[in-house]
Amino acid sequence: MPARRCSDAGQAFPIYITVVAGLLFLAFAYLAVGQGAVNRNGAQTAADAAALAAAQDTRDQLAGQWLRDLLDPAKWQDSFDGKLDHDPNSCPRAYQLAELNDADGSCEPDGPLAYKVVATAKKPVGDSIVPGTEGIYATAEARAVIEPLCDKPPSQPAGSRALPQLTCKGSGKWTPDPADSKSLPKPEDLFDVHLAD
C-alpha cells in the first residue's frame, strides 16, 4: 500500500477569509468613528456660531448705548464694562444660529460680557457596526467673550463741552464728533468678540 502524502493545499483559504473579514470589520468600525466625528463637528460648529451670535448681538447693543450716551462721557465706561441699562436678551439670536446649523441650543449669559451655549445635533450618529449609535446625538459647548478694546476716557475739565479722545486697541484714536458719523467708531472698533476656551 503506497504511503499517503499530506498536502497543505487549501489550508490558506480559511486564513485568507479570516483576514478579509477582520479588515472589513475594521473598515466598518472606522466608518462608525467617522460618522461620529462628522456629527460632533456639526454640533461644535452650531455651538460656536450660536455663542458668537449672542455675543455679537450684545456687543451691538453696548455700542448703541455708547452712541446714545455719547454726549455724557461719564457714562461711557458703563458700556465698556458691559453694563446695559436693559436686559440684552441675546439668547434668541443664539437659538436662531443653532437652528440654522441643524442643532438645538441652550444659551445663558456668563457674566456681563460672555455667553455659554450647548448645542445638540438634531440628527443622531446613525446606524453603524457599533450597536446603539442610532440613538446617540452629538453635543458640544462653546463660550464667546466680548472684549472691550477702548481705554477709560480721560476726565474732562469742569465745564468743558469737548468730548474726550477715545483710544482703542487695533483701531487707534478717535475724536468723536456727533455731527460727523465718520468720526464715530463702529461696534467692532469698540469691542472684540471671540471664542474662549
N, CA, C and O of each residue as an XYZ file, in Angstrom:
788
protein
N       0.837     -1.159      0.000
C       0.000      0.000      0.000
C       0.900      1.245      0.000
O       1.781      1.368      0.850
N       0.684      2.158     -0.939
C       1.532      3.336     -1.012
C       1.276      4.264      0.157
O       0.155      4.333      0.661
N       2.310      4.985      0.597
C       2.187      5.929      1.725
C       1.357      7.137      1.280
O       1.511      7.651      0.171
N       0.461      7.578      2.196
C      -0.404      8.724      1.901
C       0.371     10.018      2.090
O       1.016     10.200      3.123
N       0.324     10.906      1.133
C       1.057     12.152      1.237
C       0.117     13.251      1.723
O      -1.014     13.371      1.251
N       0.605     14.060      2.685
C      -0.194     15.183      3.206
C       0.070     16.396      2.331
O       1.198     16.650      1.910
N      -0.990     17.132      2.070
C      -0.847     18.330      1.250
C      -1.359     19.542      2.021
O      -2.346     19.452      2.751
N      -0.683     20.670      1.855
C      -1.113     21.924      2.502
C      -2.062     22.706      1.604
O      -2.513     23.792      1.969
N      -2.363     22.163      0.445
C      -3.243     22.869     -0.485
C      -4.595     23.090      0.178
O      -5.181     22.167      0.743
N      -5.092     24.353      0.099
C      -6.403     24.678      0.673
C      -6.331     25.151      2.112
O      -7.333     25.634      2.639
N      -5.176     25.029      2.773
C      -5.049     25.447      4.163
C      -5.064     26.974      4.295
O      -5.486     27.490      5.330
N      -4.618     27.698      3.284
C      -4.517     29.145      3.365
C      -5.866     29.828      3.177
O      -6.038     30.973      3.597
N      -6.822     29.150      2.556
C      -8.112     29.775      2.261
C      -8.856     30.229      3.527
O      -9.333     31.364      3.551
N      -8.979     29.405      4.580
C      -9.659     29.884      5.794
C      -8.932     31.076      6.442
O      -9.578     31.968      6.993
N      -7.612     31.092      6.379
C      -6.856     32.211      6.942
C      -7.150     33.480      6.129
O      -7.329     34.565      6.682
N      -7.195     33.311      4.802
C      -7.497     34.436      3.915
C      -8.888     34.998      4.238
O      -9.053     36.215      4.326
N      -9.864     34.147      4.412
C     -11.242     34.575      4.729
C     -11.253     35.315      6.071
O     -11.914     36.346      6.195
N     -10.537     34.809      7.071
C     -10.489     35.438      8.400
C      -9.859     36.834      8.317
O     -10.354     37.777      8.935
N      -8.786     36.961      7.568
C      -8.111     38.255      7.428
C      -9.019     39.255      6.720
O      -9.120     40.408      7.141
N      -9.677     38.825      5.652
C     -10.566     39.720      4.905
C     -11.736     40.154      5.801
O     -12.121     41.323      5.796
N     -12.291     39.221      6.559
C     -13.406     39.558      7.462
C     -12.946     40.562      8.518
O     -13.667     41.506      8.840
N     -11.745     40.354      9.054
C     -11.206     41.289     10.050
C     -10.998     42.686      9.456
O     -11.298     43.689     10.103
N     -10.487     42.745      8.227
C     -10.283     44.033      7.570
C     -11.618     44.739      7.292
O     -11.728     45.956      7.440
N     -12.612     43.969      6.893
C     -13.940     44.555      6.664
C     -14.516     45.109      7.968
O     -15.101     46.192      7.987
N     -14.344     44.361      9.051
C     -14.841     44.834     10.358
C     -14.146     46.142     10.738
O     -14.791     47.082     11.201
N     -12.829     46.195     10.539
C     -12.096     47.426     10.857
C     -12.565     48.589      9.983
O     -12.693     49.714     10.466
N     -12.819     48.328      8.711
C     -13.288     49.383      7.815
C     -14.630     49.933      8.297
O     -14.837     51.147      8.310
N     -15.539     49.041      8.694
C     -16.844     49.488      9.194
C     -16.710     50.223     10.530
O     -17.442     51.178     10.794
N     -15.775     49.775     11.367
C     -15.553     50.465     12.644
C     -15.019     51.877     12.396
O     -15.449     52.828     13.048
N     -14.069     52.016     11.439
C     -13.569     53.353     11.101
C     -14.674     54.232     10.534
O     -14.709     55.435     10.789
N     -15.570     53.634      9.770
C     -16.702     54.376      9.215
C     -17.597     54.892     10.348
O     -18.077     56.024     10.299
N     -17.816     54.053     11.368
C     -18.635     54.470     12.514
C     -17.965     55.619     13.263
O     -18.634     56.564     13.683
N     -16.649     55.538     13.429
C     -15.915     56.617     14.096
C     -16.012     57.892     13.267
O     -16.178     58.984     13.811
N     -15.909     57.747     11.955
C     -16.034     58.898     11.064
C     -17.411     59.535     11.142
O     -17.528     60.760     11.155
N     -18.465     58.706     11.196
C     -19.826     59.232     11.338
C     -19.948     60.038     12.627
O     -20.525     61.125     12.642
N     -19.402     59.495     13.697
C     -19.464     60.191     14.985
C     -18.698     61.508     14.958
O     -19.148     62.508     15.518
N     -17.530     61.504     14.298
C     -16.715     62.727     14.230
C     -17.418     63.807     13.414
O     -17.390     64.980     13.788
N     -18.042     63.428     12.313
C     -18.767     64.397     11.488
C     -19.924     64.988     12.277
O     -20.153     66.197     12.238
N     -20.659     64.134     12.997
C     -21.791     64.599     13.802
C     -21.319     65.538     14.899
O     -21.953     66.559     15.165
N     -20.211     65.194     15.533
C     -19.652     66.030     16.613
C     -19.175     67.374     16.072
O     -19.384     68.407     16.707
N     -18.538     67.366     14.907
C     -18.081     68.618     14.302
C     -19.248     69.529     13.954
O     -19.161     70.748     14.100
N     -20.347     68.927     13.489
C     -21.540     69.717     13.188
C     -22.098     70.380     14.435
O     -22.494     71.546     14.405
N     -22.128     69.630     15.537
C     -22.621     70.196     16.796
C     -21.690     71.303     17.293
O     -22.159     72.311     17.822
N     -20.375     71.126     17.127
C     -19.428     72.150     17.573
C     -19.566     73.418     16.736
O     -19.485     74.528     17.261
N     -19.772     73.248     15.438
C     -19.985     74.416     14.567
C     -21.228     75.175     15.002
O     -21.223     76.405     15.057
N     -22.295     74.441     15.311
C     -23.540     75.080     15.755
C     -23.334     75.819     17.069
O     -23.825     76.936     17.232
N     -22.613     75.210     18.011
C     -22.372     75.850     19.310
C     -21.524     77.108     19.144
O     -21.821     78.142     19.742
N     -20.473     77.022     18.334
C     -19.604     78.188     18.104
C     -20.375     79.341     17.472
O     -20.282     80.486     17.916
N     -21.141     79.018     16.427
C     -21.895     80.064     15.723
C     -22.942     80.695     16.638
O     -23.149     81.908     16.604
N     -23.599     79.873     17.452
C     -24.641     80.389     18.339
C     -24.051     81.288     19.422
O     -24.598     82.354     19.706
N     -22.947     80.870     20.024
C     -22.318     81.684     21.072
C     -21.829     83.015     20.504
O     -22.017     84.063     21.123
N     -21.206     82.976     19.335
C     -20.726     84.212     18.704
C     -21.887     85.138     18.348
O     -21.784     86.356     18.495
N     -22.995     84.555     17.879
C     -24.150     85.379     17.501
C     -24.717     86.107     18.719
O     -25.045     87.291     18.636
N     -24.833     85.406     19.848
C     -25.353     86.040     21.066
C     -24.418     87.161     21.524
O     -24.868     88.249     21.884
N     -23.113     86.880     21.505
C     -22.146     87.892     21.948
C     -22.132     89.097     21.006
O     -22.029     90.234     21.466
N     -22.231     88.866     19.709
C     -22.239     89.982     18.766
C     -23.497     90.827     18.915
O     -23.451     92.048     18.763
N     -24.612     90.183     19.209
C     -25.854     90.933     19.421
C     -25.716     91.850     20.639
O     -26.126     93.010     20.590
N     -25.143     91.338     21.725
C     -24.932     92.169     22.918
C     -23.905     93.267     22.638
O     -24.063     94.402     23.088
N     -22.848     92.921     21.890
C     -21.853     93.942     21.501
C     -22.526     95.101     20.777
O     -22.243     96.265     21.062
N     -23.413     94.785     19.844
C     -24.104     95.839     19.087
C     -24.978     96.699     20.006
O     -25.090     97.910     19.817
N     -25.598     96.053     21.005
C     -26.415     96.813     21.955
C     -25.545     97.720     22.835
O     -25.928     98.850     23.137
N     -24.376     97.218     23.241
C     -23.459     98.038     24.045
C     -22.948     99.230     23.227
O     -22.842    100.344     23.740
N     -22.635     98.982     21.957
C     -22.171    100.074     21.089
C     -23.291    101.095     20.876
O     -23.036    102.298     20.825
N     -24.523    100.614     20.751
C     -25.661    101.522     20.608
C     -25.872    102.368     21.846
O     -26.195    103.553     21.755
N     -25.686    101.749     23.010
C     -25.813    102.507     24.260
C     -24.705    103.548     24.362
O     -24.947    104.670     24.806
N     -23.476    103.178     23.948
C     -22.365    104.137     23.968
C     -22.685    105.342     23.082
O     -22.435    106.484     23.466
N     -23.243    105.078     21.885
C     -23.605    106.175     20.981
C     -24.693    107.055     21.593
O     -24.659    108.279     21.468
N     -25.647    106.424     22.248
C     -26.732    107.185     22.868
C     -26.202    108.094     23.975
O     -26.700    109.203     24.173
N     -25.165    107.603     24.707
C     -24.582    108.371     25.804
C     -23.361    109.170     25.361
O     -22.567    109.607     26.194
N     -23.211    109.360     24.060
C     -22.005    109.997     23.522
C     -21.713    111.354     24.154
O     -20.553    111.687     24.399
N     -22.730    112.120     24.414
C     -22.526    113.467     24.951
C     -22.268    113.475     26.458
O     -22.024    114.529     27.043
N     -22.324    112.296     27.083
C     -22.068    112.195     28.523
C     -20.930    111.195     28.759
O     -21.188    110.041     29.103
N     -19.667    111.626     28.578
C     -18.531    110.702     28.694
C     -18.443    109.960     30.023
O     -17.809    108.907     30.096
N     -19.069    110.490     31.079
C     -19.039    109.805     32.372
C     -19.746    108.453     32.290
O     -19.487    107.569     33.107
N     -20.639    108.286     31.307
C     -21.378    107.022     31.172
C     -20.704    106.036     30.216
O     -21.138    104.889     30.111
N     -19.656    106.464     29.522
C     -19.019    105.586     28.537
C     -18.516    104.288     29.163
O     -18.660    103.212     28.583
N     -17.928    104.399     30.348
C     -17.313    103.220     30.957
C     -18.335    102.134     31.255
O     -18.007    100.949     31.211
N     -19.581    102.526     31.560
C     -20.622    101.509     31.798
C     -20.781    100.615     30.573
O     -20.898     99.397     30.703
N     -20.785    101.211     29.394
C     -20.902    100.410     28.168
C     -19.689     99.507     27.997
O     -19.834     98.340     27.632
N     -18.489    100.034     28.258
C     -17.281     99.229     28.106
C     -17.215     98.094     29.133
O     -16.581     97.068     28.889
N     -17.872     98.283     30.280
C     -17.907     97.234     31.309
C     -19.048     96.243     31.095
O     -19.197     95.292     31.862
N     -19.850     96.462     30.057
C     -20.955     95.548     29.770
C     -22.202     95.823     30.564
O     -23.081     94.966     30.659
N     -22.296     97.010     31.138
C     -23.474     97.351     31.948
C     -24.528     98.012     31.068
O     -24.519     99.226     30.864
N     -25.419     97.201     30.562
C     -26.524     97.732     29.768
C     -27.625     98.190     30.710
O     -27.797     97.626     31.790
N     -28.363     99.200     30.309
C     -29.466     99.661     31.154
C     -30.745     98.869     30.891
O     -31.831     99.278     31.301
N     -30.609     97.727     30.202
C     -31.741     96.826     29.959
C     -31.186     95.411     29.805
O     -29.980     95.219     29.654
N     -32.072     94.432     29.846
C     -31.677     93.041     29.649
C     -31.295     92.851     28.181
O     -32.108     93.133     27.301
N     -30.066     92.375     27.891
C     -29.662     92.270     26.495
C     -30.498     91.273     25.678
O     -30.688     91.467     24.477
N     -30.998     90.211     26.321
C     -31.873     89.253     25.643
C     -31.300     88.801     24.300
O     -31.985     88.850     23.278
N     -30.041     88.362     24.306
C     -29.380     87.967     23.063
C     -29.456     86.468     22.792
O     -29.034     86.019     21.727
N     -29.983     85.686     23.729
C     -30.048     84.234     23.513
C     -30.940     83.836     22.341
O     -30.628     82.850     21.673
N     -32.039     84.550     22.050
C     -32.812     84.163     20.860
C     -31.966     84.148     19.585
O     -32.204     83.335     18.691
N     -30.992     85.033     19.499
C     -30.091     85.033     18.331
C     -29.253     83.755     18.317
O     -28.977     83.204     17.252
N     -28.850     83.288     19.492
C     -28.093     82.034     19.581
C     -28.953     80.856     19.128
O     -28.484     79.990     18.389
N     -30.214     80.824     19.572
C     -31.108     79.738     19.170
C     -31.304     79.728     17.655
O     -31.364     78.668     17.032
N     -31.400     80.913     17.079
C     -31.588     81.033     15.635
C     -30.400     80.442     14.878
O     -30.578     79.712     13.903
N     -29.187     80.764     15.334
C     -27.990     80.235     14.663
C     -27.831     78.735     14.877
O     -27.384     78.027     13.974
N     -28.190     78.242     16.057
C     -28.133     76.795     16.295
C     -29.097     76.083     15.345
O     -28.760     75.053     14.761
N     -30.280     76.635     15.200
C     -31.290     76.062     14.299
C     -30.793     76.047     12.861
O     -30.995     75.063     12.148
N     -30.148     77.121     12.427
C     -29.620     77.176     11.060
C     -28.527     76.133     10.827
O     -28.280     75.729      9.690
N     -27.875     75.698     11.911
C     -26.825     74.676     11.822
C     -27.338     73.302     12.225
O     -26.561     72.425     12.603
N     -28.674     73.115     12.142
C     -29.310     71.817     12.376
C     -29.040     71.265     13.775
O     -28.699     70.095     13.949
N     -29.203     72.149     14.773
C     -28.994     71.737     16.162
C     -29.971     72.470     17.068
O     -30.531     73.502     16.698
N     -30.165     71.926     18.249
C     -30.913     72.603     19.302
C     -29.898     73.184     20.273
O     -28.906     72.535     20.606
N     -30.146     74.403     20.723
C     -29.169     75.038     21.597
C     -29.771     75.507     22.897
O     -30.948     75.861     22.965
N     -28.947     75.506     23.932
C     -29.305     76.167     25.194
C     -28.263     77.253     25.404
O     -27.079     77.050     25.134
N     -28.710     78.409     25.888
C     -27.838     79.573     25.979
C     -28.026     80.239     27.327
O     -29.134     80.292     27.861
N     -26.931     80.745     27.868
C     -27.033     81.538     29.096
C     -25.874     82.521     29.172
O     -24.755     82.213     28.761
N     -26.157     83.716     29.707
C     -25.061     84.676     29.896
C     -24.065     84.125     30.910
O     -24.446     83.457     31.871
N     -22.804     84.411     30.687
C     -21.742     84.007     31.604
C     -21.036     85.276     32.066
O     -19.890     85.542     31.703
N     -21.751     86.050     32.877
C     -21.269     87.372     33.254
C     -21.795     88.381     32.246
O     -22.511     88.010     31.315
N     -21.452     89.649     32.419
C     -21.995     90.673     31.521
C     -21.388     90.659     30.120
O     -21.975     91.210     29.188
N     -20.214     90.032     29.960
C     -19.530     90.099     28.671
C     -19.194     88.727     28.085
O     -18.170     88.573     27.419
N     -20.048     87.734     28.327
C     -19.798     86.397     27.760
C     -21.096     85.601     27.695
O     -22.054     85.873     28.419
N     -21.099     84.610     26.806
C     -22.236     83.698     26.660
C     -21.720     82.278     26.549
O     -20.690     82.014     25.928
N     -22.474     81.353     27.177
C     -22.186     79.927     27.053
C     -23.335     79.285     26.289
O     -24.503     79.566     26.559
N     -23.001     78.424     25.336
C     -24.013     77.727     24.550
C     -23.685     76.248     24.518
O     -22.529     75.860     24.353
N     -24.716     75.421     24.677
C     -24.589     73.977     24.479
C     -25.497     73.626     23.314
O     -26.694     73.911     23.345
N     -24.925     73.001     22.279
C     -25.694     72.630     21.094
C     -25.752     71.112     20.970
O     -24.753     70.420     21.168
N     -26.941     70.605     20.637
C     -27.143     69.174     20.420
C     -27.628     68.966     18.996
O     -28.628     69.551     18.579
N     -26.919     68.134     18.255
C     -27.286     67.872     16.860
C     -28.687     67.282     16.791
O     -29.081     66.493     17.650
N     -29.433     67.668     15.768
C     -30.795     67.153     15.604
C     -30.806     65.748     15.021
O     -31.761     64.993     15.206
N     -29.729     65.404     14.310
C     -29.662     64.066     13.708
C     -28.744     63.184     14.541
O     -27.689     63.635     14.987
N     -29.137     61.922     14.756
C     -28.261     61.019     15.519
C     -27.044     60.611     14.686
O     -26.962     60.885     13.488
N     -26.114     59.953     15.355
C     -24.922     59.459     14.663
C     -25.343     58.524     13.533
O     -24.737     58.542     12.461
N     -26.378     57.704     13.758
C     -26.904     56.834     12.709
C     -26.496     55.390     12.899
O     -25.713     55.064     13.792
N     -27.037     54.520     12.044
C     -26.738     53.092     12.110
C     -25.283     52.841     11.742
O     -24.748     53.429     10.803
N     -24.671     51.967     12.494
C     -23.296     51.576     12.185
C     -23.046     50.209     12.799
O     -23.938     49.608     13.398
N     -21.820     49.728     12.641
C     -21.465     48.419     13.186
C     -21.429     48.435     14.711
O     -21.521     47.391     15.358
N     -21.291     49.658     15.286
C     -21.287     49.801     16.747
C     -22.733     49.892     17.210
O     -23.441     50.820     16.820
N     -23.193     48.947     18.038
C     -24.596     48.969     18.445
C     -24.932     50.182     19.309
O     -24.123     50.619     20.127
N     -26.141     50.721     19.115
C     -26.632     51.823     19.942
C     -26.372     53.206     19.385
O     -26.867     54.188     19.938
N     -25.606     53.315     18.303
C     -25.286     54.648     17.784
C     -26.478     55.324     17.112
O     -26.477     56.539     16.918
N     -27.491     54.542     16.760
C     -28.639     55.143     16.077
C     -29.424     56.091     16.978
O     -30.216     56.892     16.481
N     -29.219     56.017     18.298
C     -29.929     56.897     19.233
C     -29.021     57.902     19.935
O     -29.439     58.539     20.903
N     -27.786     58.052     19.462
C     -26.838     58.969     20.114
C     -26.776     60.280     19.327
O     -26.620     60.279     18.106
N     -26.899     61.394     20.046
C     -26.855     62.725     19.438
C     -25.624     63.460     19.958
O     -25.395     63.523     21.166
N     -24.847     64.007     19.057
C     -23.623     64.720     19.449
C     -23.971     66.027     20.158
O     -24.925     66.715     19.794
N     -23.183     66.352     21.170
C     -23.366     67.592     21.938
C     -22.024     68.312     22.013
O     -20.973     67.683     22.138
N     -22.076     69.638     21.935
C     -20.846     70.426     22.019
C     -21.127     71.731     22.756
O     -22.254     72.227     22.760
N     -20.083     72.278     23.380
C     -20.195     73.537     24.127
C     -19.310     74.599     23.493
O     -18.300     74.296     22.857
N     -19.713     75.850     23.681
C     -18.878     76.976     23.232
C     -19.118     78.158     24.168
O     -20.193     78.310     24.747
N     -18.098     78.977     24.295
C     -18.198     80.187     25.110
C     -17.622     81.340     24.294
O     -16.484     81.281     23.828
N     -18.425     82.387     24.132
C     -17.975     83.573     23.396
C     -17.844     84.741     24.363
O     -18.664     84.915     25.264
N     -16.802     85.535     24.160
C     -16.479     86.634     25.061
C     -16.483     87.949     24.282
O     -16.029     88.015     23.140
N     -17.005     88.990     24.926
C     -16.973     90.344     24.380
C     -15.850     91.080     25.106
O     -15.898     91.257     26.323
N     -14.843     91.505     24.353
C     -13.693     92.167     24.978
C     -13.684     93.649     24.613
O     -13.571     93.992     23.437
N     -13.803     94.534     25.608
C     -13.717     95.974     25.311
C     -12.318     96.319     24.801
O     -11.317     95.856     25.349
N     -12.257     97.124     23.765
C     -10.975     97.475     23.155
C     -10.490     98.871     23.517
O      -9.353     99.230     23.212
N     -11.348     99.666     24.167
C     -11.014    101.072     24.404
C     -10.633    101.336     25.853
O     -11.180    100.741     26.781
N      -9.682    102.243     26.017
C      -9.247    102.643     27.359
C     -10.304    103.531     28.002
O     -11.162    104.109     27.334
N     -10.207    103.615     29.316
C     -11.100    104.527     30.039
C     -10.837    105.945     29.554
O      -9.688    106.381     29.497
N     -11.916    106.677     29.198
C     -11.694    108.030     28.697
C     -11.139    108.945     29.785
O     -11.526    108.833     30.948
N     -10.235    109.850     29.415
C      -9.701    110.770     30.425
C     -10.794    111.716     30.914
O     -11.698    112.084     30.164
N     -10.696    112.099     32.175
C     -11.703    113.033     32.717
C     -11.489    114.412     32.118
O     -10.360    114.863     31.924
N     -12.594    115.060     31.832
C     -12.564    116.374     31.213
C     -12.631    117.476     32.273
O     -13.241    117.285     33.324
N     -12.012    118.618     32.006
C     -12.116    119.733     32.952
C     -13.574    120.150     33.110
O     -14.372    120.036     32.180
N     -13.901    120.628     34.291
C     -15.279    121.062     34.554
C     -15.680    122.143     33.561
O     -14.926    123.080     33.300
N     -16.864    121.996     33.021
C     -17.401    122.981     32.090
C     -16.984    122.757     30.651
O     -17.448    123.469     29.760
N     -16.105    121.769     30.398
C     -15.657    121.511     29.030
C     -16.779    120.852     28.238
O     -17.443    119.938     28.726
N     -16.981    121.318     27.026
C     -18.027    120.749     26.186
C     -17.431    119.810     25.147
O     -18.163    119.090     24.468
N     -16.115    119.811     25.020
C     -15.464    118.930     24.041
C     -15.478    117.494     24.558
O     -15.316    117.251     25.754
N     -15.671    116.559     23.654
C     -15.661    115.145     24.035
C     -14.222    114.661     24.143
O     -13.364    115.093     23.374
N     -13.949    113.758     25.102
C     -12.572    113.261     25.246
C     -12.190    112.352     24.080
O     -13.041    111.762     23.414
N     -10.896    112.264     23.862
C     -10.401    111.374     22.822
C     -10.496    109.938     23.318
O     -10.249    109.657     24.491
N     -10.852    109.043     22.424
C     -11.016    107.633     22.761
C      -9.884    106.851     22.112
O      -9.677    106.944     20.902
N      -9.149    106.080     22.912
C      -8.058    105.256     22.390
C      -8.477    103.796     22.440
O      -8.788    103.269     23.508
N      -8.485    103.141     21.274
C      -8.940    101.748     21.179
C      -7.862    100.884     20.533
O      -7.232    101.288     19.555
N      -7.657     99.702     21.083
C      -6.677     98.759     20.529
C      -7.085     98.371     19.111
O      -8.239     98.029     18.855
N      -6.138     98.428     18.211
C      -6.404     97.967     16.857
C      -6.974     99.017     15.936
O      -6.741     98.960     14.729
N      -7.717     99.979     16.467
C      -8.305    100.984     15.573
C      -7.786    102.392     15.847
O      -8.176    103.336     15.160
N      -6.922    102.545     16.832
C      -6.269    103.835     17.074
C      -7.060    104.784     17.945
O      -7.795    104.369     18.840
N      -6.898    106.066     17.667
C      -7.518    107.115     18.489
C      -8.690    107.734     17.735
O      -8.638    107.961     16.526
N      -9.742    107.997     18.492
C     -10.951    108.584     17.933
C     -11.257    109.888     18.660
O     -11.172    109.964     19.886
N     -11.611    110.903     17.897
C     -12.098    112.148     18.481
C     -13.559    112.271     18.050
O     -13.858    112.826     16.992
N     -14.467    111.746     18.882
C     -15.865    111.691     18.462
C     -16.473    113.073     18.250
O     -16.308    113.986     19.059
N     -17.178    113.186     17.139
C     -17.906    114.409     16.822
C     -19.322    113.985     16.425
O     -19.508    113.384     15.367
N     -20.312    114.287     17.252
C     -21.683    113.834     16.959
C     -22.179    114.292     15.591
O     -23.068    113.662     15.017
N     -21.626    115.365     15.066
C     -22.081    115.880     13.770
C     -21.409    115.168     12.601
O     -21.811    115.350     11.452
N     -20.373    114.348     12.886
C     -19.630    113.675     11.818
C     -19.619    112.178     12.087
O     -18.883    111.703     12.951
N     -20.429    111.440     11.352
C     -20.546    110.000     11.608
C     -19.231    109.263     11.342
O     -18.999    108.196     11.911
N     -18.363    109.823     10.478
C     -17.078    109.163     10.193
C     -16.126    109.250     11.378
O     -15.147    108.506     11.441
N     -16.401    110.145     12.312
C     -15.525    110.277     13.473
C     -15.935    109.315     14.593
O     -15.287    109.260     15.639
N     -17.013    108.560     14.367
C     -17.524    107.663     15.403
C     -17.096    106.226     15.122
O     -17.262    105.737     14.004
N     -16.550    105.551     16.125
C     -16.150    104.160     15.908
C     -17.355    103.248     15.725
O     -18.447    103.525     16.221
N     -17.135    102.162     15.006
C     -18.175    101.141     14.805
C     -18.119    100.148     15.970
O     -17.152    100.145     16.731
N     -19.157     99.300     16.115
C     -19.140     98.323     17.217
C     -17.869     97.483     17.261
O     -17.339     97.204     18.336
N     -17.374     97.073     16.070
C     -16.161     96.236     16.053
C     -14.903     97.012     16.415
O     -13.874     96.409     16.718
N     -14.970     98.352     16.389
C     -13.847     99.166     16.853
C     -13.842     99.286     18.376
O     -12.793     99.460     18.996
N     -15.036     99.189     18.966
C     -15.167     99.333     20.420
C     -14.984     98.014     21.160
O     -14.457     97.984     22.273
N     -15.429     96.908     20.525
C     -15.422     95.600     21.193
C     -14.952     94.520     20.228
O     -15.235     94.566     19.030
N     -14.233     93.554     20.772
C     -13.858     92.359     20.008
C     -14.709     91.213     20.536
O     -14.923     91.096     21.743
N     -15.190     90.374     19.637
C     -15.961     89.195     20.035
C     -15.193     87.970     19.548
O     -14.865     87.871     18.366
N     -14.909     87.042     20.453
C     -14.175     85.839     20.072
C     -14.564     84.662     20.955
O     -15.128     84.834     22.035
N     -14.254     83.478     20.479
C     -14.492     82.273     21.270
C     -13.391     82.129     22.312
O     -12.236     82.481     22.075
N     -13.773     81.606     23.463
C     -12.810     81.385     24.542
C     -12.774     79.917     24.882
O     -13.775     79.220     24.719
N     -11.631     79.429     25.357
C     -11.515     78.029     25.777
C     -12.326     77.799     27.015
O     -12.362     76.682     27.531
